[in-house]
Amino acid sequence: MKDIYILAIETSCDETSMAIVKNGRDIVSLTVLTQMQVHANFGGVVPEIASRMHTENITMVLEDTLKKAKMQVSDVDAIAVTYKPGLLGSLLVGIEFAKTLAFVYKKPLIKVNHLIGHIYANAINNELKFPILSLVVSGGHTELVVMEDDYKFKLLGATLDDAIGEAYDKVARVLDIPYPGGPGIDKLALEGKVSYDLPRPVMDNSYNFSYSGLKSHIINVVHNHKQKNEEIRRADLAASFQYVAVDELKRKLELALKNTGIKNVIVAGGVSANKYLRKEIASVCEEYHANLSIPEIIYCTDNAAMIGAAAYPLYQRGEFADFDLNAESRYSSDREH
């Protein structure tokens, strides 16, 4: 069989990334240019700045990706690009660039759902064995999904309000932890102990999640302490929050393992880089004798390698996009790709 090389583009938020991926699994080259330090000055991503920086950087990122691979655009078999969900302006920069390359070099264009990309990050240097329980944990999404085969998804449950990553960022903000908050809470929690009594979200037998109440409770705790001029035990509060937030994931995953009998688990999304989460999910999988796959840290956060991996099954099916492809900022839970 001929090897298939896909040039993938990811610009859904504040990383300008491109990769060349062989056969959906082997990373020939990868470039990730982050804007994190710029947005840290504002305490979060500023959409207008993000899209402008993508425009400034995207040609340079392409040149770097091709140089690392020692290839030209003419050498690849297809162009893949993230088209949803994400920041509309950022997505459009990547999509228009991808369409231009596909038109000029007469290559098929493949549209990729960003969240499905996170799931397929587990296919990098690895073979997906179906059926799979996929736990998606990111800034905008918290979901449990059964993956029966390539691009065959069944949604078990999702967040009813805030996603876990959003809760991490907002809690970090009230604890004066710089953006991005997730890694900061993970680090600070190591210095503290679980000593705050925090509310448990969605204590039922559904697969749904909720983080709004937990987040709001911590904001109120900090506010009340400040009003009374009392010391806030930041490390203890971070440890207590992280314990409850991750325990919610563990309980729902455990329920799914019991009820489905599935023995393959993958974790996907930016929050999967969290060390405490990785350790706790591993302990659940060990208890239920399930095989666990979590991407390497570099493939957990936004990157184009995962987009190339997710594009490969679509290439094999001949599912190509037209040049009227547009960006979609929102995401629907039907797992439409």
C-alpha positions in Angstrom: 0.0 0.0 0.0 1.1 3.5 -0.8 2.0 5.7 2.2 -0.4 8.6 2.6 1.0 12.0 3.7 -1.4 14.6 5.1 -0.5 18.2 5.7 -2.7 19.3 8.7 -3.5 22.8 9.9 -4.8 23.7 13.4 -5.7 27.3 14.3 -8.8 26.9 16.5 -7.6 29.0 19.4 -4.2 30.5 20.2 -1.8 28.0 18.7 -0.7 28.2 15.1 0.2 24.6 14.3 1.0 22.5 11.2 2.1 18.9 10.8 2.8 16.3 8.2 1.4 12.9 9.3 2.0 9.6 7.5 -0.7 7.0 7.5 -2.6 8.7 10.3 0.0 7.5 12.9 3.6 8.6 12.1 4.5 12.3 12.7 6.9 13.3 10.0 7.1 16.9 11.3 5.2 19.1 13.7 5.4 22.9 14.4 3.4 24.5 17.2 3.7 28.3 17.6 1.9 29.4 20.8 0.6 32.8 21.6 0.2 32.0 25.3 2.6 34.6 26.6 0.8 37.4 24.7 -2.6 36.4 26.0 -1.3 35.8 29.5 -1.1 39.6 29.8 -4.9 39.8 29.5 -5.7 36.8 31.7 -7.1 34.8 28.8 -7.3 34.5 25.0 -8.3 37.7 23.2 -10.0 36.6 19.9 -9.0 39.6 17.8 -5.4 39.3 18.8 -5.4 35.5 18.2 -6.7 35.8 14.6 -4.3 38.6 13.8 -1.3 36.6 15.1 -2.4 33.5 13.2 -2.4 35.6 10.0 1.1 36.9 10.8 2.6 33.5 11.6 0.9 30.9 9.4 3.3 31.2 6.4 6.3 30.9 8.7 4.8 27.8 10.4 4.2 26.2 7.0 7.9 26.8 6.0 9.1 25.4 9.3 6.9 22.3 9.0 8.1 21.6 5.4 11.7 22.2 6.3 11.6 19.7 9.2 10.0 17.1 6.9 12.3 17.9 3.9 9.2 17.9 1.8 7.2 20.3 -0.4 3.4 20.9 -0.4 3.4 19.1 -3.8 4.6 15.9 -2.0 1.6 15.5 0.3 -1.6 13.7 -0.6 -4.1 15.9 1.1 -4.6 19.1 3.1 -6.5 18.8 6.4 -7.8 21.7 8.5 -9.8 22.2 11.7 -13.1 23.8 10.9 -14.9 23.6 14.3 -15.3 24.3 17.2 -13.2 27.3 18.2 -12.8 31.0 17.8 -14.4 32.0 14.5 -11.7 34.4 13.4 -8.9 32.0 14.2 -10.6 29.1 12.5 -11.1 31.2 9.3 -7.4 32.0 9.0 -6.6 28.2 8.9 -9.4 27.4 6.6 -8.7 30.0 4.0 -5.0 29.1 4.1 -5.9 25.4 3.7 -8.3 26.1 0.8 -5.6 28.2 -1.0 -3.0 25.4 -0.7 -5.5 22.8 -1.8 -6.5 24.9 -4.8 -3.0 25.9 -5.9 -1.5 22.4 -5.5 -4.7 20.5 -6.6 -4.9 18.5 -3.4 -8.1 17.1 -1.7 -9.3 19.2 1.3 -10.4 17.4 4.5 -12.3 19.2 7.2 -11.7 18.0 10.8 -13.7 18.5 14.0 -11.2 19.8 16.6 -12.6 17.5 19.4 -12.4 14.5 17.2 -8.9 15.5 16.6 -8.2 15.3 20.3 -9.6 11.8 20.4 -7.4 10.7 17.4 -4.3 12.1 19.2 -4.4 8.6 20.8 -3.9 7.1 17.4 -0.4 8.7 17.1 2.2 6.0 17.3 -0.6 3.7 18.6 -3.3 1.5 17.2 -6.9 2.2 18.4 -8.6 -1.0 19.5 -12.4 -0.7 19.4 -14.8 -0.4 21.2 -13.4 2.5 23.2 -14.6 4.6 26.1 -13.3 8.1 25.4 -13.2 10.7 28.2 -13.0 14.2 26.6 -11.7 16.8 28.9 -10.9 20.3 27.6 -11.5 24.0 28.2 -14.9 23.9 26.5 -16.0 20.2 26.8 -16.3 17.4 29.3 -17.8 14.2 27.7 -18.0 10.5 27.9 -18.2 8.9 24.4 -18.3 5.3 23.2 -16.3 4.9 20.0 -17.5 1.8 18.2 -15.2 2.2 15.2 -13.5 4.9 13.2 -15.9 7.9 13.3 -18.7 5.9 14.9 -19.5 7.8 18.1 -22.2 7.4 20.8 -22.5 10.1 23.4 -23.0 8.8 26.9 -23.0 12.0 28.8 -21.7 15.6 28.8 -21.3 18.6 31.0 -24.6 20.3 31.9 -22.9 23.7 32.3 -19.1 24.5 32.7 -16.5 22.2 31.3 -13.7 21.0 33.6 -11.1 23.1 31.9 -13.2 26.2 32.2 -13.6 25.5 35.9 -9.8 25.1 36.3 -9.2 28.5 34.6 -11.8 30.4 36.6 -10.7 28.9 39.9 -7.1 29.7 39.0 -8.1 33.3 38.4 -9.7 33.8 41.9 -6.6 32.2 43.4 -4.3 34.6 41.5 -2.7 31.9 39.4 -1.6 33.3 36.0 -3.1 32.1 32.8 -3.3 29.3 31.7 -4.7 28.2 35.1 -4.8 24.4 34.8 -1.0 23.7 35.1 -0.8 26.3 37.9 -3.5 24.6 40.0 -1.9 21.2 39.3 1.4 22.5 40.7 0.0 24.5 43.6 -2.2 21.5 44.7 1.0 19.5 45.4 1.8 21.9 48.2 -1.6 21.6 49.8 -3.9 19.1 51.4 -7.6 18.3 50.8 -9.1 20.2 53.7 -12.0 22.3 52.3 -15.4 20.7 52.2 -16.6 21.4 48.6 -19.9 20.4 47.0 -20.1 17.2 44.9 -21.6 17.8 41.5 -24.2 15.4 39.8 -24.3 12.6 42.4 -26.5 10.4 40.3 -26.2 7.4 38.0 -26.2 9.5 34.8 -23.0 10.0 32.8 -23.4 13.8 32.9 -21.0 16.3 34.5 -21.4 19.7 36.2 -18.7 22.1 37.3 -20.6 25.4 37.7 -21.6 24.8 41.3 -18.1 23.7 42.4 -16.6 26.8 40.7 -19.1 29.2 42.2 -18.6 27.7 45.6 -14.9 28.4 45.5 -15.4 31.9 44.2 -17.7 32.5 47.2 -15.2 31.0 49.7 -12.5 33.3 48.4 -14.8 36.3 48.5 -16.0 35.6 52.0 -12.5 35.1 53.3 -11.5 38.5 51.8 -14.5 40.2 53.2 -13.6 38.9 56.7 -9.9 39.6 56.1 -9.2 35.9 56.7 -6.2 34.0 55.2 -7.0 31.9 52.1 -5.1 28.7 52.2 -4.5 28.8 48.5 -2.7 25.4 48.2 -5.3 23.6 50.2 -8.1 25.2 48.2 -6.4 24.2 45.0 -5.9 20.6 46.2 -9.5 20.4 47.4 -10.8 21.7 44.1 -8.7 19.3 42.0 -9.6 16.3 44.2 -13.4 16.9 43.7 -13.1 17.9 40.0 -11.1 14.8 39.1 -13.1 12.5 41.4 -16.2 13.4 39.4 -14.4 12.1 36.2 -13.4 9.0 38.0 -16.9 8.2 39.3 -18.5 8.6 35.9 -15.8 6.6 34.1 -16.1 3.9 36.7 -19.9 3.8 36.1 -19.3 3.5 32.3 -16.8 0.7 32.7 -19.2 -1.2 34.9 -22.2 -0.8 32.6 -20.6 -1.2 29.2 -18.0 -3.8 29.9 -15.6 -2.0 27.5 -12.0 -2.6 28.3 -10.3 0.1 26.2 -10.2 3.7 27.6 -8.7 6.8 26.0 -8.4 10.3 27.5 -8.5 13.3 25.1 -8.3 17.1 25.3 -6.0 19.7 26.8 -6.9 18.8 30.4 -5.5 15.3 29.8 -2.0 16.9 30.3 -2.9 17.3 34.0 -0.6 14.9 36.0 -3.0 14.3 38.9 -5.8 13.5 36.4 -3.6 11.0 34.5 -2.6 9.3 37.7 -6.2 9.0 39.1 -7.7 7.8 35.8 -4.9 5.2 35.5 -5.9 3.9 38.9 -9.5 3.4 37.8 -8.5 1.6 34.7 -6.1 -0.6 36.6 -8.9 -1.6 39.0 -11.2 -2.6 36.1 -8.4 -4.2 34.1 -9.0 -1.8 31.3 -6.3 -0.7 28.8 -5.6 3.1 29.1 -4.3 5.4 26.4 -3.4 9.0 27.0 -1.4 11.0 24.4 2.1 12.2 25.1 1.9 15.7 26.6 2.8 17.4 23.3 -0.3 15.9 21.7 -2.6 16.7 24.5 -2.8 20.4 23.9 -3.9 21.9 20.6 -1.6 20.7 17.8 -1.9 19.8 14.1 -0.6 16.3 14.4 -3.9 15.2 16.0 -5.8 16.8 13.0 -3.7 14.8 10.6 -4.4 11.6 12.5 -8.1 12.3 12.5 -8.1 13.2 8.8 -6.6 9.8 7.7 -9.8 7.7 8.1 -11.7 10.4 6.1 -9.1 10.3 3.4 -9.4 6.6 3.1 -13.2 7.0 2.7 -12.8 9.8 0.2 -14.7 12.2 2.4 -13.4 15.5 1.1 -14.6 19.1 1.6 -15.7 21.6 -1.0 -14.1 25.0 -1.4 -17.2 26.6 0.2 -16.1 25.2 3.5 -16.7 27.7 6.3 -15.8 27.9 10.0 -18.2 26.9 12.8 -17.5 28.4 16.2 -20.0 26.2 18.0 -20.2 22.5 18.6 -23.2 20.2 18.7 -23.1 16.9 20.7 -24.1 14.8 17.8 -20.4 14.2 16.9 -21.1 15.2 13.4 -17.8 15.5 11.5 
